[in-house]
Amino acid sequence: MKKIFILMILGIFLTSCSNIGKREEITLKEKESLIVLIEDIKNNLQKGETELLEKTLPAAPLKLIAMESCRELGQKVNDYIVSFRENTINEVSESSLYVNYKSNNYLVDCCCPRFGTGEAKGLLKETIRGTDLFIMTDVCNHNLTYTVNGHLNHMSPDDHFQDLKRIISAATGKAKRINVIMPFLYESRQHKRTKRESLDCALALEELNAMGVSNIVTFDAHDPRVQNAIPLSGFDSFNPPYQFMKALFRAVPDLIPDKDHLMIISPDEGAMHRAVYFSNILGVDMGMFYKRRDYSTIINGKNPIVAHEFLGDDVAGKDVIIVDDMIASGGSMLDVAKQLKERKAGRVFVCTTFGLFTEGFEKFDEYYEKGYINKVITTNLTYLPAELYKKPYFVKADMSKFLALIIDSLNHDITIGAVMNPTDKIHALLEKYARGEQI
């Protein structure tokens, strides 16, 4: 009702101004009425109505494109946004300000068909004119295939990035704003130059920026400083510690998150900031491994790891959580887990944002059977093979609701500071867990 009151006042005020503008003079009574209206508006705005309107009015009608690489995740995100808005602003839903605000579906029908040579084109099957367009893509989905002169090809990150650009191109500048949701940042591991190398990640960001992309949203960027390549554009990197803890508490109900029973481990120097945050928020100790490399040799473009050296307190008898941004082949992570068990650690839990498993699950199965690892918690932000869901050690941290909240917040142009900092949510989760309530 408060929102209706504000809109009514604004309507009356504009009507009065319009009527007065038709005459050269205004009466004293009309002048007094306008002053009263202005004061009423001021008083209500000072009571926080501006904030309410900001949270209600979208920047533009929302449209969501889920590329073929992440259709399942996109559908879940769409369903959450539909439920968020289902019972919102019923009082003013008839206003033209909220056209297309509530919908049963925000997904845009699109595709990237290919010619026999493997060349492709982007195709939008409905209008996106004047919309706030969010395009979701998973550049790590290797399960999709296409044919080149009759030969079957699996889609690479390069293919997915090209398809993303095709869809942006198909929008032909008609959308009011274009936002890209790329959970695994394309070429994020090639974020810096050593000797004569290409700067692929920076080039990709500049290319998207040049195509008119206003905001790029990613998760757990390998090095967030790569955003320096586009300093005047929106770039947000989110982290999933709350979802990790929630999934872990559900999967391991007897976990005791205190200094005597739990320890956080960083598998290398690059993951230190994640481990520091986890240990501080949980109030437990932290340890880290650093990679000792042979800098006299280069194998597959990298100096091979000779050993993992440990720095930290005694882990004997304590459960440990290893935190990192991704599992590629998993070799380093598994070696760290094995060393922790050799140091008499209790259970070993691995939390990683992206479970890529580039060399399959055979090694993970072996280490699980030997007792080196107990659980592997990873998100559904990238493609997860159906085989993984059958593994006894696998735990999924569902990110679809979190992603829907990010998109909904950005569409309303409201602050996402609380979304980016999950500290309060984790504290509430810990209190709930301590009381024995269902997570």
N, C-alpha and C positions, 0 to 999 in steps of 0.2 A: 504493500500500500504506500510505503514511503516513496518508492520509485515512481508510482503513478502520480503522487502528489507533486513531485519535482517536475515530471513531464507536463503536467497540467499547468503548473506555474509558468514554465518556459513557453508553452503554447499560448497562454493568455498574454504573456509579455510580448511575444512576437506579433500576435494579432493586434494588440494595442498600438505597437510601434507602426504597423502597416497602415492602420486607420488614421493615425495622427499624421503620417507622412503624406496623406492625400490633401491635407489642409496646410495653410501657411502658418496658422497660429494654433496654440493649444490652450485650453482653459486651465484655470488654477486647479479645478477639481481633478482634471485628467493628470496634471502634473503631480498632484498628491498621490493619486492612485498608482502611478508609475513608481514613485519613490517607495511606496509600501511594498509593491511587487519586488522591487530590487532588494529591499531589506529582507524580505522573506526568502528570496533565493540565496542571499548571502548567509543567512542564519542556517539554512538547511545544508548548504555546501560546507559550512564550518563544522557541521555535525558528522561529517564523514561521508556525505552522499556522493561526493566526487569519487571516492574509492569504490563505492558500491557500483556506480555507473561504469567505472573502468573495468571492474571485474565482470560486468555483464555484457558490455558492448564489445564484439569482436573487431579486430582490425579490418577484416573483410570476411565474407562467407568462406567457411572452411571447406577445403577439398583435399583428399588424401590419395596419393598414388603409391601403391605397393607394387614395386617391380616384381617380375616373376620370381626373382631370387628370394623374396621374402613375403610371399603371398599369405602364408599361414600366420606369421607374426603380424602382418598388416591387418588381417581380418580381426585378430584379437584386439589390436589397438583400436580399430574402428568400433568394435562392440563396446569397449570401455567408454569411449567418447560419447557414444549414443546413450549409454546408461548415465553418464555424468550429467548430460543435458536434458534427460527425460523429464525431470521434475523441477527444472530451473526456470525462473522468471515466468511463471504461468500468468502473472497479472498483466504483463505487457507483451505477450506472445503475438498479439494481433498487430502490433506496431510494425511499420515498415522498416524501423531500425533493426529488427530482428529477423529479416527475411532469410529463409534457409538456415536459421540458427539451429532449430531442431529438425533432425532428419533420422530416418531409419538406416541411412547408409551415406557415408561421406567418401566412399571409395570411387575413384574414377576408372572407368573401363579403358584400358590401353594395352598395347602390345608392341613387340619389336619383331615383326616377321622378317625372314631372311630369304635371299635369293639363293640359287643353287651354288653360286660361287662362295657363299658364306657372308657376303655383304648384307647389311641390314638397314632398316629404317624404323624410326619411331612413329607410332600412330596413336593419336588420342581419339576415342570414339564418342566423346561428348565435350561440350563446351567447358572451358575453365576461365572464361573472361571475367575479370574483376574479382577473382578469388584469392584467398590466402592459401597457396598451394604448397603442400608438404610432400616431398618425394622420398620414399624409403627404399633403400637398396642394400643388399648383402653381397659385397664383392668377393666373399669367400665361399659362396655356394658353388661347389664343384660338381654337384649332382646333375645340373642342367646340361643338356647336350644340344648340338646342332650339326648339320652335315655340310661338308665342304667338298664339292665334286664327288659326292657319294660316300665320303669318308666321315666317320663319326668323330666329333670333337667335343671334349668337355670344356665348358666355359671357364675361362681364367678370370682373375681380377681385372685384367686389361679389357676383356670382353664386356664385363659388367659395367665398368666405368664408361666405356663407349656407349652402351645402351642408355645409361643415365644421361649422357650428353644428348643423345638422340631425342629422348623424351623432353628434356629442357628445350631443345630446338623446336620440337613439335608444338610447344606452348606458344611459340612465336611472339613472345612479349605481351600476350594477352592477360596473363595473371597479374594481379596487383602486386603480389610479392611471391617469390619462390624461395623455399627453404629445403635444404637437403638433409635428410636423416641418414647418416652413414655410420652405423655402429662401429664397424671395424674400418678405421680411416685408411683409405686407399694409399698404398705405398708408405705407410706410417713408419716402417722400419728403415726406410731410406730417407731419413729426415735430416741428415747431415752429410757433408762431403769430406771424404778422405782421399787425398791424391786426385787422380783424374776420374771422377765419378759424376754421375748425373744426380741432380736434386729432384727426384721424381715427385715426392710429396708436395714440396713447395710449388712445383710447376702445376700439379693437378689442382691445388687450391687456387692459384692465380687464374687458371683456365675457367674454373667454375665461377669465380668472381667476375671475370670478363664476360661470361654468358648471362650475367644478371642475377646470380644467386645472392640473396641478401644474408641468409643465415646458414651456417653449417653446424649440425649437431652430431657429435660423435661420443664414444664411450672409451674411457681409460686410454686416451691417446698415448702412444708409445713415448712421445715427447711433446707435450702441449705447446712448447715454445715454437713449434712449426707454424703456429698461427701468426707469427711475425711476418710471414710471407704476404698476409692480407690484413694489415693492421687497421684498416678502416671498415672492415666487414665483420659481421657477427660470427663468432666461433666459440662454441661451448663444448667442453669435454666433461661428461658426467661419470661418476664412479658408483659401483653397486655394493658398497659394504653393508648397507641395511638388508638388501636382498640376500646377500651371502649369509649373514647371521640368522635371518629368519629361516632360510632353507636348512641351515646346519642345525638349529634348535629343533626343527621338526624331524630331521633325519636321525639326530643323535640326542634323544631326550634326557640322557643322563650326563650330558656335558656340563662341567662345572667351570664357569668363566671367572675364575679368580687367580690370584698370583701364585697360589700353591699348586694349582692343578692344570694351568694352561699357559702356553707360551706362543708368541707370534714369531714366525721365521720369514726373513727375506731371503730368497734364493740367490740374489745377486745385488750389486750396488744399485742397479736401475730401479729395483722394486722397494728401495728403502723407504720412500715417502709413504707408500701404501702400508707397509708394516708399522711404521711409526704411528700413523693415524689409528690403525687397529689396536695397537698396544695401549695407546693413550686412552682411547675411548672405552676399552675393556678394563683398564687398570692392571695390566699384566706385563711381564718382562718381554723383551724382544731380543732376538739373536739374528745374525746374518751370515751368509756365505759370500765369499768373493771368488771370482773365477781366475785361476792362475793359468795364463795362456802361454803357448810357445810362439813368441813373436818372430822366430827365425823361419817359420814354416807357414805357408798359406794353402789351405785345403778348401775347395769350393768357395773361394773368395774371402775366407775368414781365417784368422789365426786359431788353431784348434785349442780346446780347453784341456789342460793337463790335469788339473785337479780342482776340487772345490774346498776352500779352506774356511773353517768356521770361527766366528767371533761372537762370544756371548756367554751367558751363564750356563750352568749345568742343566741339561734337559732331562736328566734321568727321572723316570716315573711320571713325567708330565705329558699331557696331550699337547700336540703342536699343530698349529695352523700355518701352512705355507701359502703366502699370498703373492700372486703375480698377475700380470696383465694377460698373458696367453700361454697356452700349451701348443707348441708347434709339433715337433717330433716327440717331445716329452723327455728326451734324454737327460737334460740338465735337471729337470724337476724330479725325475725318478732317482737320479744319483744323489740328490740332496735328501730325499726321503730315506734312501738306504743308509746314508751316513748318520742320519738322525736316529734310526733304529739301532745302529751299531753303538750309538752313544746312550743306549738304554731308554730312549723316549718311549712314551706310552703309545697312544693311537696317533696316527698321522693323517691329517685332513688337508686336502689341497683345494684352495679357492682360486679360481682363475676366470677372468671375464670372458675370454674366448677360448673355447676348446676346439682347436683345429685338427688335432690328431692326424698330422700329415703322413705318418708312417703306420697308421692303423692302431689296433688295440692289443696286439699280441704281447708286447712288453708290459703294458698296464695289467693285463690279465695275470701274467707271470708274477709281477710284484705284489699284486693283491693276494694271490695264493700263498706267497711266501710271507705275507704279513707286513710288508714294507709300507703299504698304503691301506687306509681303511675306507675313505670316501674321497671322491673327486667332485667338487661342486663347481659347475660352470653355468653360464647364462644361455638363454635361447636367442641371443642377439645375432648369432650366426648359425648357419646350417649345422644341424646335428644329425648324423646318420641314424636310421631306425635301429641299427644294431646296438648303438650306444645305450638306448633306453632299456635294453635287456641286461646290461651289466649290473652286478650287485653293488658295485662301488659308486655308481653314477647317481648324482643328485642334481636336479635342474633348479636353477634360480630363475623364476619367471619374471621377465622384465616388461611384459606387455602393459601392465597397469601403470608402471612408472613412466614408460614411454608415452602413453596416452596423456598422462598428467602434464608432461613436458610440452607436448604439442598443444594441448588445450590452453596452457598458460601463455605460450608464445602467441597463439592466435588472439588472445585477449590483450596482448602487449602489457602484461603485468610482470612484476619482478619474479624471477625464478631463483632468488637467493636461497630461500628455504628449501627448494627442491635440490639445489646443488650441494647444500650442507645438511646431511642426514643425521647430525649429532643428536638432536632432540628425539628423533624417531628411534634411534638405536638405544638411547637411555630409557625411553618408554618401553621398548621391547625387552630390555634387560630387567626392568622392574616387573613387567608382566611375567617373564620367565621365572623370576625369583619367587613370585607369589604362587607359582605352580599353575597358572592359567594356560588355557590352550592357545598356542601360537598360530 
